[in-house]
């Protein structure tokens, strides 16, 4: 069994209105030390048995096609083998 | 300067309709090896200079109050000191 963790974040320089909203809410709650917030997605996928190299290349495809928007988002994939 | 990474995930046993939707979309695209998907949030916060212990306790408060819904979500915080 393969466990994959996918992190999707807005690219540097791309506007992040959700992050801006969270920043303003935190400051309004009294957390003035917070200077910047970027909001992304975190996904955990469980995959059936397949070789790690193949899992990585299939996961990169999934990110390009569905999990991330490569025009405005970066992604990072971690793969772990579980029993 | 302190960089914090916050991971928010649906608690085990809590329904995750977004994860289910992504799972079905991946299977429809031909990725039949994917067995389960859980979708959470990933946030990166930049904080001003403050001691690490204080940063951690303030961040836990922010998660409880705003960044996560502790009834249905777990969260994990990583703190890193940057120059």
N, CA and C atoms of all chains as a GROMACS GRO file, in nm:
protein
  498
    1UNK      N    1   0.085  -0.120   0.000
    1UNK     CA    2   0.000   0.000   0.000
    1UNK      C    3   0.088   0.124   0.000
    2UNK      N    4   0.045   0.224  -0.072
    2UNK     CA    5   0.121   0.348  -0.082
    2UNK      C    6   0.037   0.462  -0.026
    3UNK      N    7   0.099   0.541   0.062
    3UNK     CA    8   0.032   0.662   0.112
    3UNK      C    9   0.102   0.782   0.050
    4UNK      N   10   0.026   0.870  -0.012
    4UNK     CA   11   0.085   0.990  -0.072
    4UNK      C   12   0.026   1.114  -0.006
    5UNK      N   13   0.114   1.210   0.018
    5UNK     CA   14   0.067   1.339   0.071
    5UNK      C   15   0.097   1.445  -0.034
    6UNK      N   16  -0.005   1.520  -0.069
    6UNK     CA   17   0.009   1.622  -0.173
    6UNK      C   18  -0.019   1.759  -0.112
    7UNK      N   19   0.075   1.851  -0.130
    7UNK     CA   20   0.063   1.987  -0.079
    7UNK      C   21   0.049   2.080  -0.198
    8UNK      N   22  -0.057   2.157  -0.201
    8UNK     CA   23  -0.080   2.250  -0.312
    8UNK      C   24  -0.082   2.391  -0.254
    9UNK      N   25   0.002   2.479  -0.309
    9UNK     CA   26   0.010   2.616  -0.256
    9UNK      C   27   0.002   2.716  -0.371
   10UNK      N   28  -0.053   2.834  -0.345
   10UNK     CA   29  -0.053   2.937  -0.450
   10UNK      C   30   0.091   2.974  -0.484
   11UNK      N   31   0.121   2.990  -0.611
   11UNK     CA   32   0.255   3.030  -0.654
   11UNK      C   33   0.291   3.166  -0.596
   12UNK      N   34   0.419   3.185  -0.572
   12UNK     CA   35   0.469   3.317  -0.530
   12UNK      C   36   0.423   3.422  -0.630
   13UNK      N   37   0.370   3.533  -0.581
   13UNK     CA   38   0.331   3.640  -0.671
   13UNK      C   39   0.186   3.631  -0.715
   14UNK      N   40   0.124   3.515  -0.694
   14UNK     CA   41  -0.017   3.501  -0.727
   14UNK      C   42  -0.100   3.550  -0.608
   15UNK      N   43  -0.201   3.629  -0.637
   15UNK     CA   44  -0.289   3.680  -0.531
   15UNK      C   45  -0.354   3.565  -0.455
   16UNK      N   46  -0.363   3.576  -0.323
   16UNK     CA   47  -0.422   3.471  -0.241
   16UNK      C   48  -0.529   3.534  -0.151
   17UNK      N   49  -0.648   3.556  -0.206
   17UNK     CA   50  -0.753   3.627  -0.131
   17UNK      C   51  -0.793   3.553  -0.002
   18UNK      N   52  -0.788   3.419  -0.006
   18UNK     CA   53  -0.824   3.342   0.112
   18UNK      C   54  -0.722   3.367   0.224
   19UNK      N   55  -0.594   3.371   0.186
   19UNK     CA   56  -0.488   3.401   0.283
   19UNK      C   57  -0.504   3.541   0.342
   20UNK      N   58  -0.538   3.635   0.256
   20UNK     CA   59  -0.559   3.773   0.301
   20UNK      C   60  -0.675   3.780   0.401
   21UNK      N   61  -0.781   3.707   0.372
   21UNK     CA   62  -0.898   3.707   0.462
   21UNK      C   63  -0.861   3.647   0.599
   22UNK      N   64  -0.785   3.538   0.596
   22UNK     CA   65  -0.744   3.475   0.723
   22UNK      C   66  -0.653   3.570   0.801
   23UNK      N   67  -0.561   3.636   0.729
   23UNK     CA   68  -0.471   3.733   0.794
   23UNK      C   69  -0.550   3.841   0.865
   24UNK      N   70  -0.649   3.898   0.794
   24UNK     CA   71  -0.727   4.007   0.856
   24UNK      C   72  -0.806   3.957   0.976
   25UNK      N   73  -0.860   3.834   0.966
   25UNK     CA   74  -0.936   3.779   1.078
   25UNK      C   75  -0.845   3.757   1.199
   26UNK      N   76  -0.724   3.705   1.175
   26UNK     CA   77  -0.631   3.681   1.287
   26UNK      C   78  -0.593   3.813   1.352
   27UNK      N   79  -0.568   3.916   1.271
   27UNK     CA   80  -0.529   4.045   1.329
   27UNK      C   81  -0.645   4.104   1.408
   28UNK      N   82  -0.767   4.088   1.357
   28UNK     CA   83  -0.884   4.139   1.429
   28UNK      C   84  -0.903   4.066   1.562
   29UNK      N   85  -0.858   3.941   1.569
   29UNK     CA   86  -0.868   3.864   1.693
   29UNK      C   87  -0.754   3.895   1.791
   30UNK      N   88  -0.664   3.985   1.750
   30UNK     CA   89  -0.558   4.025   1.841
   30UNK      C   90  -0.423   3.962   1.813
   31UNK      N   91  -0.411   3.888   1.702
   31UNK     CA   92  -0.282   3.826   1.669
   31UNK      C   93  -0.205   3.915   1.572
   32UNK      N   94  -0.164   4.031   1.625
   32UNK     CA   95  -0.097   4.130   1.542
   32UNK      C   96   0.040   4.087   1.495
   33UNK      N   97   0.096   3.981   1.558
   33UNK     CA   98   0.229   3.934   1.516
   33UNK      C   99   0.227   3.861   1.382
   34UNK      N  100   0.107   3.826   1.334
   34UNK     CA  101   0.099   3.755   1.206
   34UNK      C  102   0.113   3.856   1.092
   35UNK      N  103   0.208   3.830   1.003
   35UNK     CA  104   0.240   3.926   0.897
   35UNK      C  105   0.192   3.881   0.760
   36UNK      N  106   0.183   3.750   0.742
   36UNK     CA  107   0.140   3.700   0.611
   36UNK      C  108   0.080   3.561   0.629
   37UNK      N  109  -0.023   3.530   0.551
   37UNK     CA  110  -0.082   3.396   0.552
   37UNK      C  111  -0.104   3.354   0.407
   38UNK      N  112  -0.063   3.233   0.374
   38UNK     CA  113  -0.092   3.174   0.243
   38UNK      C  114  -0.172   3.047   0.270
   39UNK      N  115  -0.280   3.030   0.198
   39UNK     CA  116  -0.366   2.914   0.221
   39UNK      C  117  -0.359   2.819   0.102
   40UNK      N  118  -0.332   2.695   0.129
   40UNK     CA  119  -0.326   2.594   0.024
   40UNK      C  120  -0.408   2.472   0.062
   41UNK      N  121  -0.386   2.364  -0.012
   41UNK     CA  122  -0.459   2.240   0.015
   41UNK      C  123  -0.361   2.131   0.055
   42UNK      N  124  -0.412   2.039   0.133
   42UNK     CA  125  -0.334   1.925   0.175
   42UNK      C  126  -0.420   1.802   0.150
   43UNK      N  127  -0.368   1.707   0.072
   43UNK     CA  128  -0.447   1.588   0.042
   43UNK      C  129  -0.368   1.464   0.076
   44UNK      N  130  -0.437   1.367   0.135
   44UNK     CA  131  -0.374   1.239   0.164
   44UNK      C  132  -0.444   1.134   0.079
   45UNK      N  133  -0.367   1.060   0.000
   45UNK     CA  134  -0.424   0.959  -0.090
   45UNK      C  135  -0.373   0.821  -0.050
   46UNK      N  136  -0.462   0.725  -0.049
   46UNK     CA  137  -0.420   0.586  -0.030
   46UNK      C  138  -0.430   0.516  -0.164
   47UNK      N  139  -0.318   0.456  -0.207
   47UNK     CA  140  -0.314   0.387  -0.336
   47UNK      C  141  -0.288   0.239  -0.314
   48UNK      N  142  -0.336   0.158  -0.406
   48UNK     CA  143  -0.308   0.015  -0.401
   48UNK      C  144  -0.159  -0.010  -0.423
   49UNK      N  145  -0.121  -0.136  -0.417
   49UNK     CA  146   0.020  -0.176  -0.432
   49UNK      C  147   0.070  -0.140  -0.571
   50UNK      N  148   0.172  -0.054  -0.578
   50UNK     CA  149   0.241  -0.035  -0.707
   50UNK      C  150   0.380   0.021  -0.679
   51UNK      N  151   0.474  -0.001  -0.774
   51UNK     CA  152   0.613   0.040  -0.749
   51UNK      C  153   0.620   0.190  -0.723
   52UNK      N  154   0.716   0.230  -0.637
   52UNK     CA  155   0.723   0.370  -0.596
   52UNK      C  156   0.744   0.465  -0.714
   53UNK      N  157   0.832   0.427  -0.807
   53UNK     CA  158   0.859   0.517  -0.920
   53UNK      C  159   0.731   0.540  -1.001
   54UNK      N  160   0.655   0.432  -1.019
   54UNK     CA  161   0.531   0.445  -1.095
   54UNK      C  162   0.430   0.529  -1.017
   55UNK      N  163   0.422   0.506  -0.886
   55UNK     CA  164   0.331   0.586  -0.802
   55UNK      C  165   0.363   0.734  -0.818
   56UNK      N  166   0.494   0.767  -0.812
   56UNK     CA  167   0.534   0.908  -0.822
   56UNK      C  168   0.494   0.968  -0.957
   57UNK      N  169   0.514   0.893  -1.065
   57UNK     CA  170   0.483   0.953  -1.194
   57UNK      C  171   0.332   0.963  -1.214
   58UNK      N  172   0.256   0.865  -1.165
   58UNK     CA  173   0.109   0.874  -1.174
   58UNK      C  174   0.058   0.991  -1.088
   59UNK      N  175   0.118   1.010  -0.970
   59UNK     CA  176   0.073   1.120  -0.882
   59UNK      C  177   0.103   1.256  -0.944
   60UNK      N  178   0.219   1.269  -1.011
   60UNK     CA  179   0.251   1.396  -1.076
   60UNK      C  180   0.146   1.425  -1.184
   61UNK      N  181   0.107   1.323  -1.259
   61UNK     CA  182   0.001   1.338  -1.359
   61UNK      C  183  -0.131   1.382  -1.295
   62UNK      N  184  -0.168   1.317  -1.185
   62UNK     CA  185  -0.293   1.353  -1.116
   62UNK      C  186  -0.291   1.499  -1.072
   63UNK      N  187  -0.174   1.546  -1.026
   63UNK     CA  188  -0.163   1.686  -0.984
   63UNK      C  189  -0.183   1.779  -1.104
   64UNK      N  190  -0.115   1.747  -1.215
   64UNK     CA  191  -0.125   1.832  -1.334
   64UNK      C  192  -0.267   1.838  -1.388
   65UNK      N  193  -0.337   1.723  -1.379
   65UNK     CA  194  -0.469   1.714  -1.441
   65UNK      C  195  -0.583   1.759  -1.351
   66UNK      N  196  -0.570   1.732  -1.220
   66UNK     CA  197  -0.688   1.752  -1.135
   66UNK      C  198  -0.659   1.817  -1.001
   67UNK      N  199  -0.552   1.772  -0.934
   67UNK     CA  200  -0.537   1.812  -0.793
   67UNK      C  201  -0.488   1.955  -0.777
   68UNK      N  202  -0.412   2.003  -0.875
   68UNK     CA  203  -0.362   2.141  -0.868
   68UNK      C  204  -0.390   2.210  -0.999
   69UNK      N  205  -0.384   2.341  -0.999
   69UNK     CA  206  -0.390   2.419  -1.122
   69UNK      C  207  -0.249   2.472  -1.147
   70UNK      N  208  -0.173   2.407  -1.237
   70UNK     CA  209  -0.030   2.440  -1.251
   70UNK      C  210  -0.004   2.584  -1.296
   71UNK      N  211  -0.105   2.652  -1.348
   71UNK     CA  212  -0.086   2.792  -1.387
   71UNK      C  213  -0.065   2.881  -1.266
   72UNK      N  214  -0.135   2.851  -1.159
   72UNK     CA  215  -0.132   2.941  -1.043
   72UNK      C  216  -0.092   2.872  -0.913
   73UNK      N  217  -0.069   2.740  -0.919
   73UNK     CA  218  -0.036   2.669  -0.796
   73UNK      C  219   0.088   2.581  -0.814
   74UNK      N  220   0.166   2.572  -0.706
   74UNK     CA  221   0.274   2.474  -0.699
   74UNK      C  222   0.224   2.353  -0.624
   75UNK      N  223   0.285   2.237  -0.651
   75UNK     CA  224   0.250   2.120  -0.570
   75UNK      C  225   0.376   2.044  -0.532
   76UNK      N  226   0.363   1.968  -0.425
   76UNK     CA  227   0.473   1.884  -0.377
   76UNK      C  228   0.411   1.753  -0.334
   77UNK      N  229   0.476   1.642  -0.368
   77UNK     CA  230   0.421   1.510  -0.338
   77UNK      C  231   0.520   1.433  -0.250
   78UNK      N  232   0.473   1.375  -0.142
   78UNK     CA  233   0.554   1.283  -0.060
   78UNK      C  234   0.492   1.145  -0.070
   79UNK      N  235   0.576   1.044  -0.092
   79UNK     CA  236   0.525   0.907  -0.104
   79UNK      C  237   0.583   0.822   0.007
   80UNK      N  238   0.500   0.742   0.065
   80UNK     CA  239   0.542   0.657   0.177
   80UNK      C  240   0.479   0.519   0.157
   81UNK      N  241   0.559   0.417   0.182
   81UNK     CA  242   0.508   0.281   0.168
   81UNK      C  243   0.456   0.236   0.305
   82UNK      N  244   0.333   0.186   0.310
   82UNK     CA  245   0.277   0.140   0.437
   82UNK      C  246   0.238  -0.006   0.422
   83UNK      N  247   0.226  -0.075   0.536
   83UNK     CA  248   0.187  -0.216   0.519
   83UNK      C  249   0.036  -0.227   0.526
   84UNK      N  250   1.230   3.611   1.271
   84UNK     CA  251   1.106   3.581   1.200
   84UNK      C  252   1.071   3.433   1.219
   85UNK      N  253   0.945   3.406   1.231
   85UNK     CA  254   0.900   3.268   1.252
   85UNK      C  255   0.810   3.229   1.135
   86UNK      N  256   0.837   3.112   1.078
   86UNK     CA  257   0.750   3.056   0.973
   86UNK      C  258   0.675   2.938   1.035
   87UNK      N  259   0.544   2.938   1.026
   87UNK     CA  260   0.466   2.827   1.080
   87UNK      C  261   0.389   2.761   0.967
   88UNK      N  262   0.386   2.628   0.970
   88UNK     CA  263   0.305   2.553   0.874
   88UNK      C  264   0.196   2.480   0.951
   89UNK      N  265   0.073   2.502   0.909
   89UNK     CA  266  -0.042   2.443   0.979
   89UNK      C  267  -0.113   2.348   0.883
   90UNK      N  268  -0.132   2.225   0.929
   90UNK     CA  269  -0.201   2.122   0.849
   90UNK      C  270  -0.332   2.091   0.918
   91UNK      N  271  -0.442   2.106   0.847
   91UNK     CA  272  -0.574   2.078   0.904
   91UNK      C  273  -0.636   1.965   0.825
   92UNK      N  274  -0.677   1.859   0.893
   92UNK     CA  275  -0.734   1.743   0.824
   92UNK      C  276  -0.865   1.702   0.890
   93UNK      N  277  -0.958   1.646   0.812
   93UNK     CA  278  -1.080   1.595   0.875
   93UNK      C  279  -1.046   1.482   0.971
   94UNK      N  280  -1.108   1.481   1.088
   94UNK     CA  281  -1.085   1.374   1.186
   94UNK      C  282  -1.123   1.239   1.127
   95UNK      N  283  -1.054   1.135   1.171
   95UNK     CA  284  -1.091   0.998   1.132
   95UNK      C  285  -1.238   0.975   1.166
   96UNK      N  286  -1.313   0.919   1.073
   96UNK     CA  287  -1.452   0.887   1.102
   96UNK      C  288  -1.548   0.998   1.062
   97UNK      N  289  -1.492   1.118   1.038
   97UNK     CA  290  -1.578   1.228   0.992
   97UNK      C  291  -1.591   1.219   0.840
   98UNK      N  292  -1.712   1.234   0.791
   98UNK     CA  293  -1.737   1.231   0.647
   98UNK      C  294  -1.656   1.339   0.577
   99UNK      N  295  -1.599   1.307   0.463
   99UNK     CA  296  -1.518   1.404   0.388
   99UNK      C  297  -1.568   1.408   0.244
  100UNK      N  298  -1.676   1.482   0.219
  100UNK     CA  299  -1.738   1.482   0.086
  100UNK      C  300  -1.644   1.533  -0.023
  101UNK      N  301  -1.555   1.626   0.014
  101UNK     CA  302  -1.461   1.680  -0.085
  101UNK      C  303  -1.363   1.569  -0.128
  102UNK      N  304  -1.317   1.492  -0.029
  102UNK     CA  305  -1.228   1.380  -0.059
  102UNK      C  306  -1.297   1.276  -0.147
  103UNK      N  307  -1.422   1.248  -0.117
  103UNK     CA  308  -1.499   1.151  -0.196
  103UNK      C  309  -1.513   1.200  -0.341
  104UNK      N  310  -1.538   1.329  -0.359
  104UNK     CA  311  -1.553   1.385  -0.493
  104UNK      C  312  -1.422   1.374  -0.571
  105UNK      N  313  -1.310   1.403  -0.505
  105UNK     CA  314  -1.180   1.394  -0.572
  105UNK      C  315  -1.151   1.248  -0.607
  106UNK      N  316  -1.183   1.156  -0.516
  106UNK     CA  317  -1.163   1.013  -0.542
  106UNK      C  318  -1.239   0.970  -0.668
  107UNK      N  319  -1.367   1.009  -0.676
  107UNK     CA  320  -1.448   0.969  -0.792
  107UNK      C  321  -1.393   1.030  -0.921
  108UNK      N  322  -1.347   1.155  -0.913
  108UNK     CA  323  -1.293   1.220  -1.033
  108UNK      C  324  -1.166   1.149  -1.077
  109UNK      N  325  -1.078   1.112  -0.982
  109UNK     CA  326  -0.955   1.043  -1.019
  109UNK      C  327  -0.985   0.908  -1.082
  110UNK      N  328  -1.081   0.836  -1.024
  110UNK     CA  329  -1.114   0.704  -1.080
  110UNK      C  330  -1.173   0.720  -1.221
  111UNK      N  331  -1.255   0.823  -1.240
  111UNK     CA  332  -1.313   0.847  -1.373
  111UNK      C  333  -1.205   0.882  -1.474
  112UNK      N  334  -1.095   0.942  -1.428
  112UNK     CA  335  -0.984   0.976  -1.518
  112UNK      C  336  -0.892   0.857  -1.544
  113UNK      N  337  -0.924   0.741  -1.483
  113UNK     CA  338  -0.844   0.622  -1.510
  113UNK      C  339  -0.745   0.584  -1.400
  114UNK      N  340  -0.749   0.656  -1.289
  114UNK     CA  341  -0.658   0.625  -1.178
  114UNK      C  342  -0.726   0.532  -1.079
  115UNK      N  343  -0.751   0.409  -1.125
  115UNK     CA  344  -0.823   0.312  -1.045
  115UNK      C  345  -0.746   0.265  -0.923
  116UNK      N  346  -0.615   0.291  -0.920
  116UNK     CA  347  -0.534   0.246  -0.805
  116UNK      C  348  -0.560   0.331  -0.680
  117UNK      N  349  -0.626   0.445  -0.696
  117UNK     CA  350  -0.652   0.531  -0.581
  117UNK      C  351  -0.770   0.476  -0.503
  118UNK      N  352  -0.750   0.451  -0.374
  118UNK     CA  353  -0.852   0.385  -0.292
  118UNK      C  354  -0.922   0.480  -0.196
  119UNK      N  355  -0.850   0.584  -0.155
  119UNK     CA  356  -0.911   0.679  -0.062
  119UNK      C  357  -0.842   0.813  -0.076
  120UNK      N  358  -0.921   0.920  -0.060
  120UNK     CA  359  -0.864   1.056  -0.062
  120UNK      C  360  -0.925   1.133   0.054
  121UNK      N  361  -0.839   1.201   0.130
  121UNK     CA  362  -0.887   1.293   0.234
  121UNK      C  363  -0.834   1.431   0.198
  122UNK      N  364  -0.919   1.530   0.204
  122UNK     CA  365  -0.877   1.665   0.166
  122UNK      C  366  -0.875   1.756   0.288
  123UNK      N  367  -0.764   1.822   0.308
  123UNK     CA  368  -0.752   1.915   0.420
  123UNK      C  369  -0.695   2.047   0.373
  124UNK      N  370  -0.654   2.128   0.469
  124UNK     CA  371  -0.598   2.260   0.436
  124UNK      C  372  -0.453   2.264   0.480
  125UNK      N  373  -0.378   2.349   0.411
  125UNK     CA  374  -0.238   2.369   0.443
  125UNK      C  375  -0.218   2.519   0.446
  126UNK      N  376  -0.170   2.571   0.558
  126UNK     CA  377  -0.150   2.716   0.569
  126UNK      C  378  -0.008   2.746   0.609
  127UNK      N  379   0.050   2.848   0.548
  127UNK     CA  380   0.182   2.893   0.586
  127UNK      C  381   0.168   3.034   0.642
  128UNK      N  382   0.214   3.054   0.765
  128UNK     CA  383   0.203   3.185   0.830
  128UNK      C  384   0.342   3.242   0.854
  129UNK      N  385   0.358   3.369   0.829
  129UNK     CA  386   0.481   3.438   0.867
  129UNK      C  387   0.451   3.525   0.987
  130UNK      N  388   0.527   3.506   1.095
  130UNK     CA  389   0.505   3.581   1.218
  130UNK      C  390   0.628   3.667   1.247
  131UNK      N  391   0.606   3.777   1.316
  131UNK     CA  392   0.718   3.860   1.359
  131UNK      C  393   0.802   3.786   1.461
  132UNK      N  394   0.908   3.852   1.506
  132UNK     CA  395   1.001   3.793   1.601
  132UNK      C  396   0.931   3.765   1.734
  133UNK      N  397   0.926   3.641   1.775
  133UNK     CA  398   0.882   3.607   1.911
  133UNK      C  399   0.936   3.471   1.949
  134UNK      N  400   0.950   3.445   2.082
  134UNK     CA  401   1.012   3.319   2.126
  134UNK      C  402   0.932   3.199   2.076
  135UNK      N  403   1.001   3.089   2.048
  135UNK     CA  404   0.936   2.974   1.986
  135UNK      C  405   0.822   2.918   2.071
  136UNK      N  406   0.845   2.910   2.203
  136UNK     CA  407   0.741   2.853   2.290
  136UNK      C  408   0.614   2.938   2.283
  137UNK      N  409   0.634   3.071   2.282
  137UNK     CA  410   0.518   3.161   2.274
  137UNK      C  411   0.450   3.148   2.137
  138UNK      N  412   0.532   3.140   2.032
  138UNK     CA  413   0.474   3.123   1.898
  138UNK      C  414   0.387   2.998   1.895
  139UNK      N  415   0.439   2.887   1.952
  139UNK     CA  416   0.363   2.762   1.949
  139UNK      C  417   0.230   2.774   2.024
  140UNK      N  418   0.233   2.841   2.140
  140UNK     CA  419   0.108   2.847   2.216
  140UNK      C  420   0.008   2.943   2.149
  141UNK      N  421   0.058   3.051   2.091
  141UNK     CA  422  -0.031   3.143   2.017
  141UNK      C  423  -0.090   3.073   1.893
  142UNK      N  424  -0.008   2.993   1.825
  142UNK     CA  425  -0.056   2.923   1.705
  142UNK      C  426  -0.162   2.819   1.740
  143UNK      N  427  -0.143   2.750   1.853
  143UNK     CA  428  -0.244   2.652   1.895
  143UNK      C  429  -0.377   2.723   1.921
  144UNK      N  430  -0.370   2.841   1.984
  144UNK     CA  431  -0.491   2.923   2.006
  144UNK      C  432  -0.557   2.962   1.874
  145UNK      N  433  -0.475   3.006   1.778
  145UNK     CA  434  -0.530   3.048   1.647
  145UNK      C  435  -0.601   2.930   1.580
  146UNK      N  436  -0.543   2.810   1.594
  146UNK     CA  437  -0.607   2.692   1.535
  146UNK      C  438  -0.741   2.664   1.601
  147UNK      N  439  -0.743   2.671   1.734
  147UNK     CA  440  -0.868   2.642   1.807
  147UNK      C  441  -0.978   2.742   1.773
  148UNK      N  442  -0.935   2.869   1.756
  148UNK     CA  443  -1.034   2.976   1.738
  148UNK      C  444  -1.076   2.998   1.594
  149UNK      N  445  -0.982   2.979   1.500
  149UNK     CA  446  -1.014   3.022   1.364
  149UNK      C  447  -0.970   2.926   1.254
  150UNK      N  448  -0.846   2.874   1.266
  150UNK     CA  449  -0.789   2.803   1.151
  150UNK      C  450  -0.848   2.664   1.132
  151UNK      N  451  -0.891   2.602   1.242
  151UNK     CA  452  -0.950   2.468   1.232
  151UNK      C  453  -1.081   2.467   1.308
  152UNK      N  454  -1.163   2.366   1.281
  152UNK     CA  455  -1.282   2.343   1.361
  152UNK      C  456  -1.256   2.217   1.444
  153UNK      N  457  -1.220   2.235   1.572
  153UNK     CA  458  -1.171   2.121   1.652
  153UNK      C  459  -1.275   2.011   1.671
  154UNK      N  460  -1.401   2.039   1.644
  154UNK     CA  461  -1.503   1.934   1.655
  154UNK      C  462  -1.485   1.828   1.547
  155UNK      N  463  -1.447   1.872   1.429
  155UNK     CA  464  -1.443   1.778   1.316
  155UNK      C  465  -1.307   1.773   1.247
  156UNK      N  466  -1.212   1.856   1.294
  156UNK     CA  467  -1.082   1.857   1.227
  156UNK      C  468  -0.967   1.843   1.328
  157UNK      N  469  -0.862   1.774   1.284
  157UNK     CA  470  -0.735   1.773   1.358
  157UNK      C  471  -0.642   1.876   1.296
  158UNK      N  472  -0.549   1.925   1.377
  158UNK     CA  473  -0.449   2.014   1.318
  158UNK      C  474  -0.312   1.980   1.373
  159UNK      N  475  -0.211   2.018   1.295
  159UNK     CA  476  -0.072   1.996   1.334
  159UNK      C  477   0.004   2.122   1.294
  160UNK      N  478   0.093   2.167   1.383
  160UNK     CA  479   0.166   2.291   1.358
  160UNK      C  480   0.316   2.262   1.358
  161UNK      N  481   0.386   2.311   1.256
  161UNK     CA  482   0.532   2.305   1.254
  161UNK      C  483   0.584   2.447   1.259
  162UNK      N  484   0.683   2.470   1.344
  162UNK     CA  485   0.739   2.605   1.359
  162UNK      C  486   0.885   2.603   1.318
  163UNK      N  487   0.924   2.703   1.243
  163UNK     CA  488   1.062   2.711   1.195
  163UNK      C  489   1.108   2.856   1.208
  164UNK      N  490   1.231   2.872   1.253
  164UNK     CA  491   1.284   3.006   1.268
  164UNK      C  492   1.358   3.043   1.139
  165UNK      N  493   1.328   3.156   1.081
  165UNK     CA  494   1.396   3.198   0.957
  165UNK      C  495   1.463   3.332   0.983
  166UNK      N  496   1.561   3.364   0.898
  166UNK     CA  497   1.623   3.494   0.922
  166UNK      C  498   1.553   3.599   0.840
   0.00000   0.00000   0.00000
